[in-house]
């Protein structure tokens, strides 16, 4: 009886270790390209809240336009968007280059600066918290106004402390 229990415990421990390594291995292929280098999604843990937006280029273009009014608030909350075109056509984002909107254009470029790398399995939109947990997902435009209303700013006294504590899943 003792041997059966010890074998079960050993197999359970080995299975737990194998599953955690598998989860870690699956997270590493999800990579994005910044302006300067290739970064795995797991490296953003604690630094940014990623919104992975997948769909045809027209859908991504519309989401880009809908996010314009929330640009400053999204940047304050550490949100970065990873647009992934499922139809193979990369949308061209048109940024306003006038002197009056130069600062806002810089922030919009920062919000939409990431490009997916080797990611054929991504679909829908996916919102990650600062600790890397999935905050929400769905098949619609990301709720930019809900992100602004519910997420605390990244800088400040409450930076990330209450992230995910609102009990809501989008």
C-alpha positions as CSV (number, residue, x, y, z in Angstrom):
1,X,0.0,0.0,0.0
2,X,2.9,2.3,0.8
3,X,4.5,1.8,-2.6
4,X,1.2,2.6,-4.4
5,X,0.8,5.9,-2.6
6,X,4.5,6.8,-3.2
7,X,4.2,6.0,-6.9
8,X,1.0,8.1,-7.2
9,X,2.7,11.0,-5.4
10,X,5.7,10.8,-7.6
11,X,3.6,10.6,-10.8
12,X,1.5,13.6,-9.7
13,X,4.6,15.7,-8.9
14,X,6.1,14.8,-12.3
15,X,2.9,15.7,-14.1
16,X,2.7,19.0,-12.3
17,X,6.3,19.9,-13.3
18,X,5.7,18.8,-16.9
19,X,2.5,20.9,-17.2
20,X,4.1,24.1,-15.8
21,X,7.0,23.7,-18.2
22,X,4.6,23.2,-21.1
23,X,2.7,26.4,-20.2
24,X,6.0,28.3,-20.1
25,X,7.1,26.8,-23.4
26,X,3.8,27.8,-25.0
27,X,4.1,31.4,-23.8
28,X,7.6,31.9,-25.3
29,X,6.6,31.6,-29.1
30,X,4.2,34.6,-28.7
31,X,6.5,37.4,-29.7
32,X,6.1,40.9,-30.9
33,X,8.4,43.2,-32.8
34,X,9.1,46.6,-31.2
35,X,10.8,49.3,-33.3
36,X,14.2,48.0,-32.2
37,X,14.0,44.3,-31.2
38,X,11.9,41.2,-30.9
39,X,10.3,40.8,-27.5
40,X,8.3,37.8,-26.0
41,X,4.9,38.6,-24.6
42,X,6.0,37.4,-21.2
43,X,8.6,40.2,-21.0
44,X,5.9,42.8,-20.7
45,X,4.8,41.3,-17.4
46,X,4.7,44.1,-14.8
47,X,5.4,46.8,-17.5
48,X,2.4,47.0,-19.8
49,X,-1.1,45.7,-20.4
50,X,-1.3,44.2,-23.8
51,X,-4.4,44.2,-25.9
52,X,-3.9,41.7,-28.7
53,X,-6.3,42.7,-31.5
54,X,-6.9,40.2,-34.3
55,X,-9.1,40.4,-37.3
56,X,-9.2,41.6,-40.9
57,X,-7.3,44.9,-41.7
58,X,-10.6,46.8,-41.9
59,X,-11.6,45.7,-38.4
60,X,-8.2,46.7,-37.0
61,X,-8.3,50.1,-38.8
62,X,-11.7,50.8,-37.3
63,X,-10.5,49.9,-33.8
64,X,-7.5,52.2,-34.4
65,X,-9.9,55.1,-35.2
66,X,-12.1,54.3,-32.2
67,X,-9.1,54.4,-29.8
68,X,-8.1,57.9,-30.8
69,X,-10.2,59.7,-28.2
70,X,-8.8,57.5,-25.4
71,X,-5.1,57.6,-26.4
72,X,-3.8,59.6,-23.5
73,X,-5.7,57.7,-20.9
74,X,-4.7,54.3,-22.4
75,X,-1.0,55.3,-22.4
76,X,-1.4,56.4,-18.7
77,X,-2.7,53.0,-17.9
78,X,0.1,51.1,-19.6
79,X,-2.0,49.7,-22.5
80,X,-0.2,48.7,-25.7
81,X,-2.0,47.3,-28.7
82,X,-0.7,44.4,-30.8
83,X,-2.7,44.4,-34.1
84,X,-2.7,41.1,-35.9
85,X,-4.3,41.0,-39.4
86,X,-5.9,37.6,-40.0
87,X,-6.4,38.3,-43.8
88,X,-2.7,39.0,-44.4
89,X,-3.2,42.7,-45.3
90,X,-1.4,45.0,-43.0
91,X,-3.4,48.2,-42.3
92,X,-1.7,51.5,-42.7
93,X,-2.2,53.7,-39.7
94,X,-2.5,57.3,-40.7
95,X,-1.2,59.7,-38.0
96,X,-1.9,63.4,-38.0
97,X,1.4,65.1,-38.6
98,X,0.4,68.8,-37.8
99,X,2.3,70.8,-35.2
100,X,-0.8,71.2,-32.9
101,X,-1.2,67.4,-32.6
102,X,2.5,66.4,-32.5
103,X,2.4,65.2,-28.9
104,X,-0.8,63.2,-29.4
105,X,0.6,61.7,-32.5
106,X,3.7,60.6,-30.6
107,X,1.5,58.9,-28.0
108,X,-0.7,57.2,-30.7
109,X,2.5,55.8,-32.3
110,X,3.6,54.5,-29.0
111,X,0.1,52.9,-28.3
112,X,0.2,51.1,-31.7
113,X,4.0,50.5,-32.1
114,X,4.0,46.7,-31.6
115,X,3.7,44.2,-34.5
116,X,3.1,40.4,-33.9
117,X,5.9,38.0,-34.9
118,X,5.2,34.3,-35.8
119,X,1.7,34.4,-34.4
120,X,-0.7,32.4,-36.7
121,X,-2.6,31.0,-33.7
122,X,-3.8,34.3,-32.3
123,X,-7.5,35.2,-32.7
124,X,-10.0,37.6,-31.3
125,X,-8.9,40.3,-28.9
126,X,-7.1,39.5,-25.7
127,X,-6.4,41.9,-22.8
128,X,-3.6,41.1,-20.3
129,X,-3.1,42.5,-16.9
130,X,0.2,43.8,-15.6
131,X,1.0,40.4,-13.9
132,X,0.4,38.6,-17.2
133,X,-3.0,37.1,-16.4
134,X,-5.7,37.4,-19.0
135,X,-8.1,40.2,-18.1
136,X,-10.7,39.6,-20.8
137,X,-11.3,38.5,-24.4
138,X,-14.1,38.7,-26.9
139,X,-15.1,38.9,-30.5
140,X,-15.8,42.7,-30.9
141,X,-14.0,46.0,-30.8
142,X,-12.0,46.3,-27.5
143,X,-13.9,48.4,-25.0
144,X,-11.5,51.3,-24.9
145,X,-13.8,53.3,-22.6
146,X,-14.0,50.4,-20.1
147,X,-10.2,50.1,-20.0
148,X,-9.9,53.8,-19.2
149,X,-12.6,53.6,-16.5
150,X,-11.5,50.4,-14.8
151,X,-7.7,50.2,-15.1
152,X,-5.6,52.2,-12.6
153,X,-2.7,54.3,-14.0
154,X,0.7,52.6,-14.2
155,X,2.5,55.4,-12.4
156,X,1.5,56.7,-9.0
157,X,0.7,55.3,-5.6
158,X,-1.8,52.7,-6.8
159,X,0.2,51.6,-9.8
160,X,-0.8,48.0,-10.6
161,X,-1.7,47.3,-6.9
162,X,-5.4,46.9,-7.7
163,X,-5.0,45.6,-11.2
164,X,-7.5,42.8,-11.6
165,X,-9.1,43.5,-8.2
166,X,-12.3,45.0,-9.7
167,X,-13.7,41.4,-10.1
168,X,-14.9,42.1,-13.6
169,X,-14.1,40.2,-16.7
170,X,-14.7,42.0,-20.0
